Amino acid sequence: MALSSKTLDQLARHLHACQREARDTPKITDEHPEMDWDDAYAIQDRILAAKLKAGARVAGYKAGLTSHAKMKQMGVTDPVFGFLVDEFTVPDGGEVKVGELIHPKVEPEICFVTRTELAGPGCSIAHVLAASDVVLPGIEVIDSRYRDFKFDLKSVVADNTSAARFVVGGHAVDARSVDLRTTGIVLEKNGVPVALGAGAAVLGHPAAAVAMLVNHLGRRGKSLPAGSLVLSGGATEAVTVKAGDHVCLRMQGMGSVSMRFV
């Protein structure tokens, strides 16, 4: 690590406060350009620890920046990984309060629920499919705490990959019964399609994102527990939303899921 434990603590408190108070900040590498990958995930770990201490529960995991469209949109080249806690959950058809966020965007997700533990290194698409119970559609609300959504990869990792809210729903299907590469995705805003995609947009196969998450956890001495929910990453570019918007994701063979912004 390049940063001291004291600095890591300070940065974690700063980013956590920005999330809780819905205020933006310049990316943290502006003042700490020496920050390395271990530092970035250590800051994320500290934010999670603070949430757990306050009574939150882990609700799942997420991969971010997994589509070439998202990578191009954000000017980055590699996926990142983060956590989901219960305070982020929204019921299907539920409301998201825009006043609690900074500059929210939505992206469509193919979500996995595991039935057995997965451990890396060496996890592959085949391992993920064998260990998965079901897949289902989900919408993630991302809300970078960085001003104007401008960040580098290490800064976004520290900021828990912009995680803010998520909803899952529709019809869960057996993960091995459908070709997730060709699964069609239509994201609608106020009844109008605004983003189209297919599962292959996520690293060629959305299970590849889960495998990369598992291998990432393995390098850190962790595993993906049985029963985990994993958002595999946006299959399209992210779409900006505001109060009054209704967003619906329609996924081939899996129905739809939606949320409203108020």
C-alpha positions as CSV (number, residue, x, y, z in Angstrom):
1,M,0.0,0.0,0.0
2,A,1.1,3.5,-0.8
3,L,-1.1,5.4,1.8
4,S,-1.0,5.3,5.5
5,S,-3.7,3.7,7.6
6,K,-4.6,7.1,8.9
7,T,-5.1,8.5,5.4
8,L,-7.1,5.4,4.4
9,D,-9.4,6.0,7.4
10,Q,-9.8,9.7,6.5
11,L,-10.6,9.0,2.8
12,A,-13.1,6.3,3.8
13,R,-14.9,8.6,6.2
14,H,-14.9,11.4,3.5
15,L,-16.4,9.2,0.8
16,H,-18.9,7.6,3.2
17,A,-20.1,11.0,4.3
18,C,-20.4,12.2,0.7
19,Q,-22.7,9.2,0.0
20,R,-24.8,9.7,3.1
21,E,-25.1,13.5,2.6
22,A,-25.5,13.3,-1.2
23,R,-22.7,15.7,-1.9
24,D,-20.0,15.4,-4.5
25,T,-16.2,15.7,-4.3
26,P,-13.2,15.8,-6.6
27,K,-11.8,12.4,-7.2
28,I,-9.5,11.4,-4.4
29,T,-6.5,10.6,-6.6
30,D,-6.2,14.4,-7.3
31,E,-4.7,14.8,-3.8
32,H,-3.3,11.2,-3.6
33,P,-2.0,10.3,-7.0
34,E,0.2,7.6,-5.4
35,M,-2.8,5.6,-4.3
36,D,-2.6,2.0,-5.5
37,W,-5.1,-0.8,-6.0
38,D,-4.7,-2.2,-2.5
39,D,-5.4,1.3,-1.1
40,A,-8.5,1.6,-3.2
41,Y,-10.0,-1.7,-2.0
42,A,-8.9,-0.9,1.6
43,I,-10.9,2.3,1.5
44,Q,-13.9,0.3,0.1
45,D,-13.5,-2.2,2.9
46,R,-13.5,0.5,5.5
47,I,-16.7,2.0,4.1
48,L,-18.3,-1.5,4.3
49,A,-17.1,-2.0,7.9
50,A,-18.7,1.4,8.9
51,K,-22.0,0.4,7.3
52,L,-22.0,-3.0,9.0
53,K,-21.1,-1.4,12.3
54,A,-24.2,0.9,11.9
55,G,-26.4,-2.2,11.4
56,A,-26.4,-2.7,7.6
57,R,-26.3,-6.2,6.1
58,V,-24.5,-7.3,3.0
59,A,-27.1,-7.9,0.3
60,G,-24.8,-8.9,-2.5
61,Y,-21.9,-8.0,-4.8
62,K,-21.5,-6.2,-8.0
63,A,-19.2,-6.0,-11.0
64,G,-18.9,-2.6,-12.6
65,L,-17.7,-1.2,-15.9
66,T,-18.0,-4.7,-17.5
67,S,-19.3,-3.7,-20.9
68,H,-17.3,-2.1,-23.7
69,A,-20.0,0.6,-23.9
70,K,-19.5,1.5,-20.2
71,M,-15.7,1.3,-20.4
72,K,-15.8,3.7,-23.4
73,Q,-18.3,6.0,-21.7
74,M,-16.2,6.3,-18.5
75,G,-12.8,6.2,-20.2
76,V,-11.5,3.1,-18.4
77,T,-10.3,-0.3,-19.5
78,D,-10.9,-2.9,-16.7
79,P,-13.9,-4.0,-14.6
80,V,-14.2,-3.1,-11.0
81,F,-16.0,-4.8,-8.0
82,G,-18.0,-3.6,-5.1
83,F,-20.6,-4.6,-2.4
84,L,-24.3,-4.1,-2.0
85,V,-26.0,-3.6,1.3
86,D,-29.6,-3.8,2.3
87,E,-30.0,0.0,2.5
88,F,-29.5,0.0,-1.3
89,T,-32.5,-2.3,-2.0
90,V,-35.6,-1.0,-3.8
91,P,-38.7,-3.2,-4.2
92,D,-39.9,-4.0,-7.8
93,G,-41.9,-0.9,-8.9
94,G,-40.7,1.0,-5.9
95,E,-39.6,4.6,-5.5
96,V,-36.1,6.1,-5.4
97,K,-35.8,9.5,-3.8
98,V,-33.6,11.7,-6.1
99,G,-33.0,14.1,-3.2
100,E,-30.9,11.3,-1.5
101,L,-28.6,11.1,-4.5
102,I,-26.2,13.3,-6.4
103,H,-26.5,12.6,-10.2
104,P,-28.1,9.2,-10.6
105,K,-27.9,7.0,-13.6
106,V,-29.5,3.5,-14.3
107,E,-28.1,0.5,-16.1
108,P,-29.6,-2.9,-16.9
109,E,-28.2,-6.0,-15.2
110,I,-28.3,-9.7,-15.5
111,C,-28.3,-10.9,-11.9
112,F,-27.0,-14.2,-10.6
113,V,-28.0,-16.0,-7.4
114,T,-25.6,-18.7,-6.3
115,R,-26.6,-22.0,-4.7
116,T,-23.1,-23.2,-3.8
117,E,-19.9,-21.4,-2.7
118,L,-17.5,-20.2,-5.4
119,A,-13.8,-19.7,-4.7
120,G,-10.9,-18.5,-6.8
121,P,-8.4,-18.4,-8.3
122,G,-9.2,-20.3,-11.4
123,C,-13.0,-19.7,-11.4
124,S,-14.4,-19.8,-15.0
125,I,-17.7,-19.3,-16.7
126,A,-18.4,-23.0,-16.4
127,H,-17.8,-22.9,-12.7
128,V,-20.2,-20.0,-12.3
129,L,-23.0,-21.6,-14.2
130,A,-22.6,-24.9,-12.3
131,A,-22.7,-23.0,-9.0
132,S,-25.6,-20.7,-9.9
133,D,-29.2,-21.3,-9.0
134,V,-31.1,-18.7,-11.0
135,V,-30.6,-15.5,-13.1
136,L,-33.1,-12.6,-13.2
137,P,-33.3,-9.0,-14.4
138,G,-32.2,-6.1,-12.3
139,I,-31.7,-2.4,-12.5
140,E,-28.8,-0.7,-10.7
141,V,-28.8,3.0,-9.8
142,I,-25.2,4.3,-9.9
143,D,-24.4,7.6,-8.3
144,S,-20.7,8.4,-8.3
145,R,-19.7,10.7,-5.5
146,Y,-17.2,12.3,-7.8
147,R,-18.0,15.7,-9.4
148,D,-19.4,15.4,-12.9
149,F,-19.0,11.6,-12.8
150,K,-15.3,12.1,-13.6
151,F,-13.0,9.6,-12.0
152,D,-10.2,7.1,-12.6
153,L,-10.4,3.4,-11.9
154,K,-8.8,3.5,-8.4
155,S,-11.0,6.4,-7.3
156,V,-14.2,4.6,-8.4
157,V,-13.1,1.4,-6.6
158,A,-12.6,3.4,-3.4
159,D,-16.1,4.8,-3.9
160,N,-17.6,1.3,-4.0
161,T,-18.0,1.4,-7.7
162,S,-20.7,4.2,-7.5
163,A,-23.2,1.8,-5.9
164,A,-26.3,3.5,-4.7
165,R,-29.6,1.5,-5.2
166,F,-30.8,-1.6,-7.0
167,V,-33.9,-3.6,-7.8
168,V,-34.3,-7.2,-8.9
169,G,-37.5,-8.9,-10.1
170,G,-39.1,-10.3,-13.1
171,H,-39.1,-14.1,-13.6
172,A,-36.1,-16.0,-12.2
173,V,-34.9,-18.8,-14.6
174,D,-32.4,-21.6,-14.2
175,A,-29.0,-20.2,-15.0
176,R,-28.1,-23.2,-17.2
177,S,-31.4,-23.2,-19.2
178,V,-30.8,-20.0,-21.2
179,D,-28.0,-18.7,-23.4
180,L,-27.2,-15.6,-21.5
181,R,-25.0,-14.3,-24.4
182,T,-28.0,-13.8,-26.6
183,T,-30.5,-12.7,-24.0
184,G,-32.0,-9.5,-25.3
185,I,-32.3,-6.4,-23.0
186,V,-34.5,-3.3,-23.5
187,L,-34.2,-0.5,-21.0
188,E,-37.2,2.0,-21.1
189,K,-37.5,5.4,-19.6
190,N,-41.0,6.8,-19.4
191,G,-42.2,4.1,-21.9
192,V,-39.5,4.9,-24.5
193,P,-36.6,2.5,-25.2
194,V,-33.4,4.3,-24.4
195,A,-30.8,1.5,-24.4
196,L,-30.7,-1.9,-26.1
197,G,-28.3,-4.7,-25.6
198,A,-27.6,-8.4,-25.1
199,G,-25.9,-10.4,-22.5
200,A,-22.7,-10.8,-24.6
201,A,-22.1,-7.1,-24.1
202,V,-20.9,-8.0,-20.6
203,L,-17.4,-9.4,-21.2
204,G,-18.7,-11.8,-23.9
205,H,-20.8,-13.6,-21.3
206,P,-22.2,-12.1,-18.0
207,A,-21.0,-15.2,-16.1
208,A,-17.4,-14.0,-17.0
209,A,-18.0,-11.0,-14.8
210,V,-19.0,-13.2,-11.9
211,A,-15.9,-15.4,-12.4
212,M,-13.7,-12.3,-12.4
213,L,-15.4,-11.2,-9.1
214,V,-14.7,-14.6,-7.6
215,N,-11.1,-14.6,-8.7
216,H,-10.7,-11.1,-7.3
217,L,-12.1,-12.2,-4.0
218,G,-9.8,-15.3,-4.1
219,R,-6.7,-13.0,-4.4
220,R,-7.9,-11.3,-1.3
221,G,-8.4,-14.5,0.7
222,K,-12.2,-14.5,0.3
223,S,-14.9,-16.5,-1.5
224,L,-18.4,-15.9,-2.8
225,P,-20.8,-17.5,-0.3
226,A,-23.7,-19.7,-1.4
227,G,-26.9,-17.8,-1.8
228,S,-25.1,-14.6,-3.0
229,L,-26.7,-12.1,-5.3
230,V,-24.3,-10.8,-7.9
231,L,-25.1,-7.9,-10.4
232,S,-22.9,-8.8,-13.4
233,G,-22.6,-5.2,-14.7
234,G,-24.4,-2.9,-17.0
235,A,-25.0,-4.4,-20.5
236,T,-25.5,-0.9,-22.0
237,E,-24.3,2.6,-21.3
238,A,-25.8,4.2,-18.2
239,V,-28.9,6.4,-18.6
240,T,-29.3,9.6,-16.6
241,V,-32.6,9.9,-14.6
242,K,-34.4,12.7,-12.7
243,A,-37.4,13.1,-10.5
244,G,-40.6,12.0,-12.4
245,D,-38.9,9.3,-14.5
246,H,-40.2,5.7,-14.6
247,V,-37.6,3.1,-15.7
248,C,-38.5,-0.4,-16.8
249,L,-36.1,-3.2,-17.8
250,R,-37.5,-5.9,-20.1
251,M,-35.3,-9.0,-20.4
252,Q,-35.9,-11.8,-22.9
253,G,-37.5,-14.8,-21.2
254,M,-37.4,-13.1,-17.8
255,G,-40.1,-10.5,-17.8
256,S,-39.6,-7.0,-16.5
257,V,-38.6,-5.0,-13.4
258,S,-39.1,-1.3,-12.8
259,M,-38.5,1.6,-10.4
260,R,-39.8,5.2,-10.2
261,F,-37.8,8.3,-9.3
262,V,-39.4,10.9,-7.1
